[in-house]
Amino acid sequence: MTRLTDGMVKDIIRSLDSANEMLITLTGMDTIELACDAIGITPDMIDLDGIKVGVVPITAGKGTISKFSESVAEIVRRIGMEPFVTNGTDVNGLAEALSAKADIVFMADDIKFIAVNTKDGRYSDNSFATAAGYVSALKGAAKGLKGKDVLVLGAGRVGSIAAELMNEMGAAVTVYDIDRKAAEELSLRVPIKIADDANAALSSHLLVLNACPGAIDGRFVKKGAIISSPGIPFPFDGLGIKRAETIINDPLDIGVVVMAVQSASFTRLKNL
């Protein structure tokens, strides 16, 4: 998980409404609809109202990020849940959340970001949630992925999961990673093509899922490209923005909503 910085999260709360409106415009789905699509359900199959969510600040590793916990809480509040940020941190904060009978507990350190369903012990992992959310966003913006060529930049946790999900949807997936061995290891379990040149691959694909943090040279973005990019910081220059038809990107929202909905789905699916 790429570590967020104070600067990346400071304006998240203020931008939530506009981000949701933009998501609807670009993908035809709001955040709840997208999150449900990402985990294979529809919004009418789950009741999110009144779910109590504890967000626990974690000081391990490089320490807490200013406004991170508050941003997570506000994101889930806007989908109908009832969040609170614990006063305590780490184990003390977890104990506080459990004592308050939180249904879901969010926690993040430098390695893992999870949302634990306290009723049955299962959890949603941010790497899967981010990958699934941005795959759904790309699918929505592209009006489906079946039979289409898609480029994945980055064969780390998010990129690998995204490649696997899109392969299952019937897309023809090409993967580039600066470490070719990472792409080769992915190819052992997922039928993908491996690209050796990132710029050449980028310039030949209209559909791109960017899962690497490096800057992208806009000269190589294919004109009219649809790009789903959970990578942070924002990697596109002015030329890349101009050449692309659509770029879907946010620092936190999509991944958190998918985590919340997936964690809730473990115990809150309706009997339809």
N, C-alpha and C positions, 0 to 999 in steps of 0.2 A: 504494500500500500504506500503510495507516494504521500509523504508527510505534508499536510497543509501548513501554511504560515498564517500569522496574525493578519497580514494584509489580504490574503485570499478570502478569509471568512468575514472580515469586518463589515462588509456591505451586503452580506447574504440576506439578512432579515428584511432589509429595505427593498430588495429586488425580487422577493418571492412572488408577488402578484404579477409583475411584468414577466417573470420567467415562465410562469404557468400559462399566461396568455400567449407567449411566444411559442411554447411547446405545442399548444393547440393549433396555432397557425402552421407550424412546420410539420407536425406529425398527424394531426387530426385527433389527438388524444390529450386529455389533461393528465396530471401526474398520477391520479388514482387509476384512471383507465389504462395508462401505460404500465403502471406497476402490476396491475392485475394481468394484463396481457403478458408481461414478462414471466410470470409464474404459472401461466396457463389457466387462469380463471377469468371470470367476468365480474364487474363490480356488484352485480346483484347476488353474487354467491357469498359475499362476506359482509359482516357488520363491523365497521371500524369505530362507531360512536362509543364513547365512554371507556375505551381501553386505557387503563392507567399505565403510563410509561415513565420509568425512572431513567434519568440520564446521569451517569456517574463520571465525574472528572477523574482522569487518571494521571498521576504524576510520574509514573515510571518512564524510563528512557529519557527523552529530551524534555519531558514535562508537559504541562497543559498548554493548550493554544487558546489565547484570549478569544472569548465569544463562541468557541466551538460548541461547547455543551448547550449554550443558550440557543445557538442556531439550529442544532439538531432538535431541541425541544420545540422551537417555533415551527419548524418544518412539519413535525408530526401533529402539532396542534392544528394546523391548517387542513389536515385530512380527517379531523374529527376526534382525534385521540386526546387524552388528558395528561399532558406531560408535566414533570417537575424535575428540576436539577437538584441533586442532593447537595446538602451543605458539606458533608464529608467527602473525602476522596478515597480512591483505591478500595481496599477491603472494607474500610469504615463506611464509605459511600455505598458499597454493595449491600452491606448489612442494613443501612438506612433504607435503601430502596425495597429490600425484601420485607423489612418491618412495616413499611407503608403499604405492603401488599400490591406492589407494582406487577402488572400482568406481563410487561416486557421491560427488559433492562438493556439500555445501550451503553457500551463501553468500548474505548479505543485506546490502544497504546501505539508504539511505533511500528508494530508488526501486524496486529490484528484489529479489526473494527467489527464488532458483532452486536446483534440484537437478540437477546436470549428470551425465549418464551418461558416464563417461570412456572407455568402450569405443567409442562411436559418435558422441559429440559432441552429441547431442540433450539437451535439458533440459526439466524440468517447471517451469512458472512458478506462483508461489503464487496469483496472481489467478485463473487458470483452475482450479487445484486447489481453492481455497477455494470458488469458485462451484460447481464440479461436486460437491464433497463435500456442501455444504449443500443443493443441489438433490436429491441422492440421499437426504439425511436427511429433507427435506420429503416426498419421494415415499414413503419408507418409513413415515413417521408418518401420512400421509394415505391410505395404501393405494392409491397410484397418483395420477397427475396428469392423465391423459388425459381431456379433456372437462371439466376443472374450472377454475374461475376462480381465478387466482392474482395477488396484488398484489406487485410488486417496488418496494421503497422505495430509491431511489438508482439513477442511471443512469451510475455510474462504471464502472471496469473490472470489478469483481466483479458488480455489478448487471446490467450489459449482457450479460456472458457468461451469467449465470444466466437472464436473460430469453430469450436465444437457445436455450439448452439446453431450457428448459421448453416453449418454442414447438415445438421439434422433437419433444417428447414428446406433443404434442397438447393442451397446456394453453392456455386463453384468458388471455393475459397482459396485465395493466394495469400501467403504470409511472408512478410519481411521482418527480420530482426537483425540488428547489428551483430549479434552473436549467432551466426548461422547454426551452431550446434543446438541452440534453443529451438529454432524452427524445425530442425531435423528430429529432435526428440518429440516434438508435437506431432510430426508426420507419422510417427510410429503408432499413434492411437487415433489420429484423425486424418482422413484422406484430403490432403491439401497439396497445392503447388507451392514451391519455395521460390521466392524472388531473390536474386542476388544484388540487385541495384534498386535502392529505395526510390530514387527519382524517376527511373524508367518505369517502375511499377506504378507509381503515383500518377504519372502522366498518361497511363493507359487504362486507368480505372475511373469509372463514373461513381462507383459506390465504394466508400472507404470508412472503415472503423479504425480510428487512431487510438492506440493504447500505449503510446510511448511519450515521455515527457520532453523529448527534444524538439527544437524549433523546426518548422517545415518551410522550405523555400517556396514562396508562392509561384515562382516561375514554372514549377512542375505540377501544380494543381491543375487537373484537367478542367477545361471550361465546362461549366454546368454540373460539376461534381456535387454529390450529396454526401456530406461527411458527418459522421457521428463521433464525437471526440471527447471522451471522459478524461483524457490526459490533461494534467495541469503542470505548470501554468499554461495559459492559452497559447498554443504553439503557432498560430497563423499570423503572417504579416499582412499588410494592407493589400498587396497584390493577390495573395491567396484568398482573402475574403472577397475580393472583387471577382475573381475567376470562378469561385464556387457558387453554385445555386443556393445551397443550404449548408450551414454549419451548426450542428447541435452541440452545445457545450454548457456545462455549469460546474461549479466547484464542489457541490455537495448534494443538491436537492434530489436528483433522480435516484442516486444510489440509496439515500436515506429512506425515501418513500418506498422503494422496492423492498428494502430490509424490513421496514415496519409492516408492510402488507404481508410479506412472506412469513414473518414471525407470527403475526396475528392469525394467519391461515392455518397454522398448526392446530389451533383449538377453536377458531371462530367461524369456520365455514358453516353456512346454512344448509339445512336439509331441504333442498328444493324438489 
